[in-house]
Amino acid sequence: MKQMAISLIEEVVAGGARQRKACEVLGISCRTLRRWRANGDDLVDKRKGAQKSCPHALSEQDKARILKVCNQPEHQSLPPSQIVPKLADEGIYIASESSFYRMLRANDQCNRRGRARPPHKPTRPIAVAASAPNQVWSWDITYLPSAIRGQFYRLYMVIDIYSRKIVGWEVHHDELSSHAAELITKACLRERVTREQLVLHSVNRSPMKGATMLATLQQLGVMPSFSRPSVSDDNPYSESLFRTLKYTPAYPGKPFVDIDTARAWVQRFVHWYNEEHCHSSIRFVTPAQRHAGRDVSILAARSAVYEAAKQSNPKRWRGRATRNWEPVGTVWLNPEKPTGKPINSMPMAA
C-alpha cells in the first residue's frame, strides 16, 4: 500500500501537481512521504491494527497438530507445561508452551486439569444501608496483649454503623463461635431488636461462621453478612473502631496483667467512646446522643449559634454559608462504586 501511494504521488507530481496537495488527498504529510522513500524496501504498514504477514507464525497444519496432540489420551489430562517437555523427550518439537496455551484458549479447550477447584473471584458483599439505629451492626475480634509473651486476649466488639455506638463487647481467652453467639444474643436483648430488623456484618472467620453462631442468628431473625476473604476494607467500621481503641492516649503501654484488668480497661474505653467521644463522622456528637436521636436538637442548636454569630458580624463570613450542622443521613456499608448504575442494596425493615 505504501509503495502504491508513492507511485501515485510521483505520477501526479510528474503531471504538474504539487506534492503537498497530492499528499493531502491521500491523507499523509510530506514528511511521511520522505520517510517512506528513505526506508526503501522496508515499506511494511506498522500502524496498529494493520494487516501484517508474520513469516514465523504457526501454519494451519501446526495449529491442527497442536490440538491433536493435546487431545491424545496420554496428554488430555496434562497442561502444556508438561506436554511440551514430554514431546521434547521423544525428539518432537511443534511449538512453545505459550503457543499451546494460545491454541487451547482459541478453541475453548484451556480448562483446568485435575480435580482441584478453579480459582474464583469472591463476590463483593451486598451493599446495605442504615437510616436508623439497630438496622446494621458490624463486629469483629481483635487481640489484646497479655503478660505472657505470644499469648493474647480476644476482644469481641459490636458497633452500630448508623450511630457508631458500641452495642456489645466481651473479652475472652479464645475465639469460639459460642462466645460470639452469646454476645450477639445479649446485645439484641439489650437493644430490643426484633426479627428481620437487623443485618449483622462480619469478616469471614470461623467464630463468625460457626454452626452455633449461624443457628443463633437464625433463631434471632438476624441477617448475616460477610466480608470477602483477606479483604480488610469490607468491614471498615470495625477496623476504624479498633484503630481508635489502640491509638487512644489512654491505651496502656504495657500488656494487660490478667483478663480482669483487660476487661476493666475496655469497659472504661467503651463508656468514653459512647458517652464522651465526639465522633467526626456524625458531626461531632457522641455515639450515644445519635443512637438516642438527640443529635438533631444538638446540631440545630449549634446551627443557630453560628447563624447568630454571622448576623452579628457578617463581614467575618464574607457572604459564605456557616458550617454545615445538618444531621448525617443514611449510612452505607460496602456501597457500590459510582458507575452510574443503581446500587444493589439489601432492603431494610422500617
C-alpha positions in Angstrom: 0.0 0.0 0.0 2.8 2.4 0.8 4.6 1.6 -2.5 1.3 2.3 -4.3 0.9 5.6 -2.6 4.5 6.6 -3.5 3.9 5.7 -7.2 0.6 7.6 -7.4 2.1 10.8 -5.9 5.1 10.6 -8.2 2.8 10.2 -11.2 0.7 13.2 -10.4 3.7 15.3 -9.5 5.3 14.4 -12.9 2.0 15.7 -14.4 2.4 19.1 -12.8 0.6 18.7 -9.5 2.0 19.9 -6.2 3.4 17.3 -3.9 1.8 18.7 -0.8 -1.7 18.7 -2.4 -1.2 15.2 -3.6 -0.2 14.1 -0.1 -3.3 15.8 1.5 -5.5 13.8 -0.9 -4.1 10.5 0.4 -4.2 11.7 4.0 -0.5 11.8 4.6 2.1 14.5 5.1 5.1 15.4 3.0 7.3 14.3 5.9 5.7 10.9 5.9 6.3 10.6 2.2 10.0 11.4 2.7 10.3 8.8 5.4 8.7 6.2 3.2 11.1 6.9 0.5 14.1 6.8 2.8 13.0 3.3 4.1 13.4 1.9 0.6 12.2 -1.7 0.6 11.0 -1.7 4.2 7.5 -0.4 3.4 5.5 -2.6 5.8 2.5 -0.9 7.3 3.4 -0.7 11.0 0.2 1.0 12.2 -1.7 -0.7 15.0 -4.4 -3.0 13.6 -3.0 -3.1 10.1 -2.9 -6.4 8.3 0.6 -7.8 8.5 2.2 -11.0 7.5 4.3 -12.9 10.0 6.7 -15.4 8.4 7.3 -17.3 11.6 3.6 -17.6 12.5 2.1 -21.1 13.1 0.6 -22.6 10.0 -2.8 -24.1 9.9 -1.2 -27.6 9.9 0.8 -26.7 13.0 -2.3 -25.5 14.8 -4.3 -28.6 14.0 -1.3 -30.7 15.1 -1.2 -28.9 18.5 -4.9 -29.6 19.1 -4.5 -33.2 18.0 -1.5 -33.8 20.4 -3.3 -32.1 23.3 -6.3 -34.4 22.9 -4.4 -37.6 22.7 -5.2 -40.0 25.6 -1.7 -39.7 27.2 -1.9 -35.9 27.1 -5.5 -35.0 27.7 -5.0 -34.6 31.4 -1.8 -32.7 31.3 -1.1 -28.9 30.9 1.1 -27.7 28.0 3.9 -27.0 30.5 4.2 -30.8 30.8 3.2 -31.8 27.3 5.9 -29.8 25.6 8.8 -31.3 27.6 7.4 -34.8 27.1 7.4 -34.2 23.3 10.9 -33.0 23.5 12.0 -36.2 25.2 10.6 -38.0 22.2 12.5 -35.8 19.8 9.5 -33.8 18.8 9.1 -30.0 18.8 5.9 -28.4 17.5 5.7 -25.0 19.3 6.3 -23.4 22.7 4.1 -23.7 25.8 2.6 -20.3 25.2 1.6 -21.3 21.7 0.0 -24.4 23.1 -1.9 -22.4 25.6 -2.9 -19.9 22.9 -4.3 -22.6 20.7 -6.2 -24.2 23.5 -7.8 -20.9 24.5 -8.7 -20.1 20.9 -10.6 -23.4 20.7 -12.2 -23.2 24.2 -10.1 -26.1 25.5 -8.0 -24.3 28.1 -9.8 -25.8 31.1 -8.4 -26.6 34.5 -6.9 -30.1 34.5 -7.4 -32.4 37.5 -9.8 -32.3 40.4 -8.6 -29.0 42.0 -11.2 -26.3 42.1 -10.5 -23.4 39.7 -9.7 -20.0 41.2 -12.6 -17.7 41.6 -13.1 -14.1 42.5 -15.2 -13.7 45.6 -18.3 -11.6 45.1 -18.5 -8.2 46.8 -20.8 -8.1 49.8 -24.2 -6.7 49.2 -24.5 -3.0 50.0 -26.7 -2.3 53.0 -28.0 1.0 54.3 -28.9 2.1 57.8 -31.3 5.0 58.2 -31.8 4.5 62.0 -30.1 2.7 64.9 -30.2 -1.1 65.2 -30.5 -1.7 61.4 -26.9 -2.7 60.6 -24.3 -3.8 63.0 -20.7 -4.6 62.3 -18.5 -6.8 64.6 -15.0 -8.3 64.7 -12.4 -9.7 67.0 -9.0 -8.1 67.9 -6.1 -9.1 70.0 -5.2 -7.5 73.4 -1.6 -8.3 74.6 -1.3 -10.4 77.8 1.6 -10.6 80.3 2.7 -13.9 78.7 4.6 -13.3 75.6 2.9 -14.8 72.5 -0.5 -15.1 74.2 -3.3 -12.6 73.7 -6.8 -12.0 74.9 -9.6 -11.7 72.4 -11.8 -8.6 72.3 -15.2 -9.2 70.7 -16.8 -5.8 69.8 -20.1 -4.9 68.0 -20.7 -1.4 66.6 -23.9 0.1 65.2 -22.8 1.7 61.9 -25.5 4.4 62.0 -24.8 5.8 65.4 -21.2 4.4 65.8 -22.3 3.2 69.3 -20.6 0.1 70.7 -23.6 -2.0 71.5 -21.8 -5.1 72.8 -18.4 -6.3 73.8 -16.6 -9.1 75.7 -13.1 -10.2 76.4 -12.2 -13.9 76.3 -9.1 -16.2 76.2 -10.0 -17.8 72.9 -12.1 -17.4 69.7 -15.2 -19.5 69.8 -18.5 -19.4 67.9 -20.3 -19.9 71.2 -18.8 -16.7 72.7 -19.9 -14.7 69.6 -23.4 -16.2 69.8 -23.8 -15.2 73.4 -22.5 -11.7 72.8 -25.0 -11.1 69.9 -27.9 -12.5 71.9 -27.2 -10.2 74.8 -26.8 -7.2 72.5 -30.1 -7.9 70.7 -31.9 -8.3 74.0 -30.4 -5.1 75.4 -31.3 -3.1 72.2 -34.7 -4.8 71.9 -34.0 -5.9 68.3 -37.0 -7.6 66.7 -36.9 -10.3 64.0 -36.0 -9.3 60.4 -34.8 -5.9 61.7 -31.0 -6.3 61.8 -28.2 -7.1 59.4 -25.0 -8.3 61.1 -21.8 -7.9 59.1 -18.5 -9.5 60.0 -15.3 -10.9 58.5 -15.0 -14.4 57.1 -13.6 -16.3 60.1 -14.6 -19.4 61.9 -16.2 -17.7 65.0 -18.4 -15.7 62.7 -19.5 -18.7 60.5 -19.6 -21.4 63.2 -22.7 -23.6 63.4 -23.6 -22.2 66.9 -23.3 -18.6 65.6 -25.4 -19.2 62.5 -28.0 -21.1 64.4 -28.3 -18.2 66.9 -28.7 -15.6 64.2 -31.4 -17.7 62.6 -33.2 -18.0 65.9 -33.0 -14.2 66.5 -34.0 -13.4 62.9 -30.8 -11.6 62.2 -29.5 -11.5 58.6 -25.7 -12.4 58.4 -23.4 -10.6 56.0 -19.7 -11.5 55.5 -16.6 -9.8 54.0 -14.5 -11.3 51.2 -11.6 -13.4 52.4 -8.5 -11.4 53.1 -10.2 -8.1 52.3 -10.0 -5.6 55.2 -11.9 -2.7 53.8 -15.1 -4.8 53.5 -15.5 -4.2 57.3 -14.4 -0.6 57.7 -16.4 0.4 60.7 -14.9 -2.3 63.0 -11.4 -1.7 61.6 -11.8 2.0 62.3 -13.1 1.3 65.8 -10.1 -0.9 66.7 -7.7 1.7 65.4 -9.3 4.3 67.7 -9.1 1.9 70.6 -5.4 1.0 70.2 -4.3 4.6 69.3 -6.1 6.4 72.0 -3.8 8.1 74.6 -5.3 6.0 77.3 -4.3 2.7 75.7 -1.8 1.1 78.1 1.8 0.9 77.1 2.3 -2.4 78.7 0.5 -5.7 78.3 -2.5 -6.4 80.5 -1.7 -8.3 83.7 -4.7 -10.5 83.5 -8.1 -10.8 81.8 -9.9 -8.9 84.5 -7.6 -5.9 84.0 -8.2 -6.1 80.3 -12.0 -6.2 80.8 -11.9 -3.2 83.2 -9.9 -1.1 80.7 -12.2 -2.0 77.8 -15.2 -1.0 80.0 -13.7 2.4 80.6 -13.0 2.8 76.9 -16.5 1.9 75.9 -18.0 4.4 78.3 -15.7 7.1 77.0 -16.3 6.2 73.3 -20.1 6.1 73.7 -20.7 8.9 76.1 -17.9 11.4 75.8 -16.2 11.0 72.4 -17.4 13.4 69.8 -17.3 11.4 66.6 -16.1 13.3 63.5 -18.3 11.2 61.1 -21.5 12.1 62.8 -21.0 15.9 63.1 -19.1 15.7 66.4 -21.9 14.4 68.6 -21.4 11.3 70.8 -22.5 7.9 69.5 -24.9 7.7 72.5 -26.5 11.0 71.5 -27.0 9.9 67.9 -28.2 6.5 69.0 -30.9 8.1 71.2 -31.9 10.6 68.5 -30.7 13.6 70.5 -28.2 14.7 67.7 -31.0 16.5 65.8 -31.7 19.1 68.5 -28.0 19.4 69.4 -27.0 20.1 65.8 -29.9 22.5 65.4 -28.8 24.5 68.4 -25.2 24.6 67.0 -26.5 25.9 63.7 -28.5 28.6 65.5 -25.3 29.7 67.3 -23.4 30.0 64.1 -26.2 31.9 62.3 -26.4 34.4 65.2 -22.7 34.9 65.1 -22.9 35.5 61.4 -25.7 38.1 61.8 -23.7 39.9 64.4 -20.5 40.0 62.3 -21.4 39.3 58.6 -18.0 40.6 57.4 -16.3 37.7 59.0 -18.1 35.2 56.8 -17.8 37.4 53.6 -21.1 36.1 52.2 -20.2 32.4 52.8 -22.5 29.9 54.4 -21.9 28.9 58.0 -20.6 25.4 58.9 -22.8 22.5 58.0 -24.5 21.2 61.1 -27.1 19.1 59.3 -27.5 15.6 60.8 -25.9 12.8 58.8 -28.5 10.9 56.9 -28.3 7.3 55.7 -25.1 5.4 56.3 -23.9 2.8 53.8 -21.9 -0.3 54.3 -19.9 -1.5 51.3 -21.6 0.7 48.7 -21.1 0.1 45.1 -18.5 2.3 43.3 -20.1 5.2 41.4 -20.7 3.8 37.8 -24.0 5.5 37.0 -25.8 2.2 37.8 -28.3 1.9 40.7 -26.8 0.5 43.9 -27.8 -3.2 44.5 -28.9 -2.8 48.1 -30.4 -5.0 50.7 -33.9 -3.9 51.8 -34.1 -2.8 55.4 -37.1 -3.1 57.8 -38.8 0.1 58.7 
